[in-house]
Amino acid sequence: MKEIAGGVCAPKGFLAGGIRCGIKASATKRDLGLIYSEAPCTAAAMFTSNKVKAASVLVSREHLAETGGILRAVIANSGNANACTGEAGLSAARLMTRLAAVKLSAKHSITITDNEVAVASTGVIGVPFPVGAVESGMDALIASMTDAGHDAALEAIMTTDVRKKDGAVELAIGGTTVCIGGMTKGAGMIHPNMATMLCFITTDAAISRDCLDRALRHCVRRSFNRLTVDGDTSTNDTVILMANGLAGNPPITAPGPEYDRFTEALLSLCVKLTRAMARDGEGASRLVTITVRGAAEEAAAETLAKSVAASSLVKAACFGADANWGRVLCALGYAGVDLDPGTVDVSFACADGEIPVCRGGVPVPFSEEDAKRILSGEEIEIRITVGKGPGEATAWGCDLTYEYVKINGDYRS
Amino acid sequence: MKEIAGGVCAPKGFLAGGIRCGIKASATKRDLGLIYSEAPCTAAAMFTSNKVKAASVLVSREHLAETGGILRAVIANSGNANACTGEAGLSAARLMTRLAAVKLSAKHSITITDNEVAVASTGVIGVPFPVGAVESGMDALIASMTDAGHDAALEAIMTTDVRKKDGAVELAIGGTTVCIGGMTKGAGMIHPNMATMLCFITTDAAISRDCLDRALRHCVRRSFNRLTVDGDTSTNDTVILMANGLAGNPPITAPGPEYDRFTEALLSLCVKLTRAMARDGEGASRLVTITVRGAAEEAAAETLAKSVAASSLVKAACFGADANWGRVLCALGYAGVDLDPGTVDVSFACADGEIPVCRGGVPVPFSEEDAKRILSGEEIEIRITVGKGPGEATAWGCDLTYEYVKINGDYRS
């Protein structure tokens, strides 16, 4: 497996595009994107666990259930979440998939049904969805589609995101090179199960629905669901993985070495996107990685790591490059997992080094100056050992800054 | 029942005092306080649910178990949490209670045992406790005790608190006037079960241990445990309620009208202290009250109200006086309680008026200008109806401001 350049258009047979249709007030920012596969795709998807679900989430879930997991395209917008918008919102989401299906069918002289198109939205909640803007922009959107349209489609789903978050990997399956590419949007309202995020992943691998679904769940649990920016789980979270089989590899249809290698490559891409989202968390100045080892089992390690990642006080200390490890112990203590404080070790680390600050639940002497230097980097790590068990997990987050408060104090304006 | 002036010294027979002994680096701030009852007290207490418990919490819990709930005094300090301090921390906490017991016994020519003294600490975690400072300050502390020492004792437990949070109420029990007084400390690391808070409540009522304990649990659940400042549950949370019986009322020994009236008065005081803590939340510019009605039961309403109070995005919107009610719906949706978004109403309110913003889960037109005015006050309310059930609950929180990040970016320095 190796990382390669590109994103959702890196695998064979995927086109993408993006335009400004007027959902956002901005006169320049793109707000409508489309990803299309030249061949029908096996698809797997995961959606928000929030009881309040956006219209786009409800419609995409319905479509995937109707087709048993077949997709041709995903249409996505920013500037309006189409959540808490009632029946009108549902009609708008359905119309978006219908427009895409009709126009793509006409352009490619094929028949794509409405339910072979998924829809995803991000932006402000509770504002009527301006579906007229989508209608009038549809021809331009179709015209924008190319096999180099990744960037335009990605821009079209960005809101408070500052950086583009994408990537691609390739690996050999049964002697054939297959590729997986992805893009993601997400900067705030991000908390596991799932992050406020839209993520679209494409692959040209031939793989069965069951295997694709299993691989996606495995990877989302160990990447996006271990990310927290602000503890808020959004109404719109969506991860869609589409596999069109155009690589021509011997199909992956059951667990085994080829499935494992595909899943490992997919996880590597998901972790890359997760880290990019943490790094681009609203207002974030640092990516914070929390590693917990020695727990009784992986689930306990996961709960502990996520509790530390989500602590406002730990996040604020990271902003201040303050080696306040007592807050780390505190966040471990309220995670709701059995914990013996007397067996907890903590150290802070960055690429340049590591400094132990707590051993067996009590302080070890350390140089405040060295700790400050280590915590001042753009990427820092909190390494925690809680005992001698086999459970390990990594979670990702970011620091809490003035800028986060500024961004979210008046998001709608 | 009526509110009266004063705090823990308002009930008969309670003395308090506070001094600077040198635990804090400050040359002027008090850091050691003591509350003492001239008669033995029946006592009830609740402590943090964090698995990492401060030495003071462990020692106080042990003492109350040993005596079956008898207390004479509470010694408390700020500037050092005495948490994650190992065996040395436990010895220091025990020594604090012993010093108080010995000095109080000598001064009042009585015998007070170590375990009739509780201890509470607040401040930085994981720094060796400077017990020598307490030893050398002990005589001055005893000398400072008066029946007007409430303010000095309260100052001695304040850390990032800006305002003093105290109060007292009186009521008649069986024709006799009894009084309940309290003080609390808490501004950050505050989240239900319990807030990072120290709270000491005194009463001269005669009341059995069982009734006192039951009343305290009833009231803490509906006050302090519905408060959130930053989602972090501390290692040191302590609420101690001491009843010395000096009012001479017919003792309350079983549930009934007198028990109910005592509990109602205690709840009123606890809610007052809770609101004061929310108002004084680290960096807070507004007290935010969240009321949920129409839930299936009280516990569901409580979970929903606390989820909204804890949402960083709701808190940041309150800071910006931004009527972003979609974030309220979102926080209700991920609370983990059954919810039909189609039956949710939301309005924003202040003392001057109320403005509905969402009805049946969808927007209602409203004046942004009016909403901005309502949300710009120092005390605002988010009123939520989720259905037609009998469950109601109120939670309290505050906005998320630049100042919170500043305070917590470098707390230790």
Contacts between the chains, C-beta under 8 A, distances in Angstrom:
chain1	res1	chain2	res2	distance
A	49	B	334	6.9
A	50	B	330	6.5
A	50	B	333	4.0
A	50	B	334	4.7
A	51	B	332	7.5
A	51	B	333	4.3
A	51	B	334	7.3
A	51	B	335	8.0
A	51	B	337	8.0
A	51	B	338	7.4
A	51	B	339	4.5
A	51	B	341	6.7
A	52	B	329	5.1
A	52	B	330	6.1
A	52	B	332	6.7
A	52	B	333	3.2
A	52	B	339	7.3
A	52	B	341	4.6
A	52	B	361	7.7
A	53	B	333	7.7
A	53	B	341	8.0
A	81	B	326	7.1
A	83	B	326	6.6
A	83	B	329	7.6
A	83	B	330	7.7
A	84	B	326	5.7
A	84	B	329	5.3
A	84	B	341	6.8
A	84	B	358	6.9
A	84	B	361	5.7
A	84	B	362	6.1
A	84	B	363	7.0
A	85	B	362	6.5
A	85	B	363	7.8
A	86	B	360	7.8
A	86	B	361	6.8
A	86	B	362	4.1
A	124	B	324	7.5
A	124	B	326	6.4
A	125	B	324	7.8
A	125	B	326	2.5
A	125	B	327	6.9
A	125	B	329	6.5
A	125	B	330	6.3
A	126	B	325	6.0
A	126	B	326	3.8
A	126	B	329	6.9
A	126	B	358	6.6
A	126	B	362	7.5
A	126	B	363	5.1
A	127	B	326	7.8
A	127	B	363	6.9
A	128	B	363	7.0
A	188	B	313	7.1
A	189	B	313	5.9
A	189	B	327	7.9
A	189	B	330	7.1
A	191	B	334	7.8
A	230	B	312	4.2
A	230	B	313	6.4
A	231	B	231	6.6
A	231	B	310	7.4
A	231	B	311	7.3
A	231	B	312	5.7
A	232	B	311	5.6
A	232	B	312	6.2
A	232	B	313	4.9
A	232	B	327	7.4
A	232	B	330	6.4
A	232	B	331	6.8
A	232	B	334	7.3
A	233	B	330	7.6
A	233	B	333	7.8
A	233	B	334	4.1
A	234	B	330	6.3
A	235	B	326	7.8
A	235	B	329	7.4
A	235	B	330	5.3
A	235	B	333	6.3
A	310	B	231	7.4
A	311	B	231	7.3
A	311	B	232	5.6
A	312	B	230	4.2
A	312	B	231	5.7
A	312	B	232	6.2
A	312	B	312	7.3
A	312	B	404	7.9
A	312	B	408	7.3
A	313	B	188	7.1
A	313	B	189	5.9
A	313	B	230	6.3
A	313	B	232	4.9
A	313	B	408	5.7
A	316	B	404	7.4
A	316	B	405	5.5
A	316	B	407	7.9
A	316	B	408	3.4
A	316	B	409	5.1
A	317	B	408	6.7
A	317	B	409	7.1
A	317	B	410	8.0
A	317	B	411	7.3
A	319	B	405	6.4
A	319	B	409	4.7
A	320	B	408	7.4
A	320	B	409	3.1
A	320	B	410	4.0
A	320	B	411	8.0
A	322	B	409	6.8
A	322	B	410	5.1
A	322	B	411	6.9
A	322	B	412	5.9
A	322	B	413	7.3
A	324	B	124	7.5
A	324	B	125	7.8
A	324	B	411	6.4
A	324	B	412	5.6
A	325	B	126	6.0
A	326	B	81	7.1
A	326	B	83	6.6
A	326	B	84	5.7
A	326	B	124	6.4
A	326	B	125	2.4
A	326	B	126	3.9
A	326	B	127	7.8
A	326	B	235	7.8
A	327	B	125	6.9
A	327	B	189	7.9
A	327	B	232	7.4
A	329	B	52	5.1
A	329	B	83	7.6
A	329	B	84	5.3
A	329	B	125	6.5
A	329	B	126	6.9
A	329	B	235	7.4
A	330	B	50	6.5
A	330	B	52	6.1
A	330	B	83	7.7
A	330	B	125	6.3
A	330	B	189	7.1
A	330	B	232	6.4
A	330	B	233	7.7
A	330	B	234	6.3
A	330	B	235	5.3
A	331	B	232	6.8
A	332	B	51	7.5
A	332	B	52	6.8
A	333	B	50	4.0
A	333	B	51	4.3
A	333	B	52	3.2
A	333	B	53	7.7
A	333	B	233	7.9
A	333	B	235	6.2
A	334	B	49	6.9
A	334	B	50	4.7
A	334	B	51	7.3
A	334	B	191	7.8
A	334	B	232	7.3
A	334	B	233	4.1
A	335	B	51	8.0
A	337	B	51	8.0
A	338	B	51	7.4
A	339	B	51	4.5
A	339	B	52	7.3
A	341	B	51	6.7
A	341	B	52	4.6
A	341	B	84	6.9
A	358	B	84	6.9
A	358	B	126	6.6
A	360	B	86	7.7
A	361	B	52	7.7
A	361	B	84	5.7
A	361	B	86	6.8
A	362	B	84	6.1
A	362	B	85	6.5
A	362	B	86	4.1
A	362	B	126	7.5
A	363	B	84	7.0
A	363	B	85	7.8
A	363	B	126	5.0
A	363	B	127	6.9
A	363	B	128	7.1
A	400	B	405	5.8
A	400	B	408	7.8
A	401	B	405	6.1
A	402	B	402	4.7
A	402	B	405	5.4
A	402	B	406	7.4
A	404	B	312	7.9
A	404	B	316	7.4
A	404	B	405	7.5
A	405	B	316	5.5
A	405	B	319	6.4
A	405	B	400	5.8
A	405	B	401	6.1
A	405	B	402	5.4
A	405	B	404	7.6
A	405	B	405	6.3
A	406	B	402	7.4
A	407	B	316	7.9
A	408	B	312	7.3
A	408	B	313	5.7
A	408	B	316	3.4
A	408	B	317	6.8
A	408	B	320	7.5
A	408	B	400	7.8
A	409	B	316	5.1
A	409	B	317	7.1
A	409	B	319	4.7
A	409	B	320	3.1
A	409	B	322	6.7
A	410	B	317	8.0
A	410	B	320	4.0
A	410	B	322	5.1
A	411	B	317	7.3
A	411	B	320	7.9
A	411	B	322	6.9
A	411	B	324	6.4
A	412	B	322	5.9
A	412	B	324	5.6
A	413	B	322	7.3
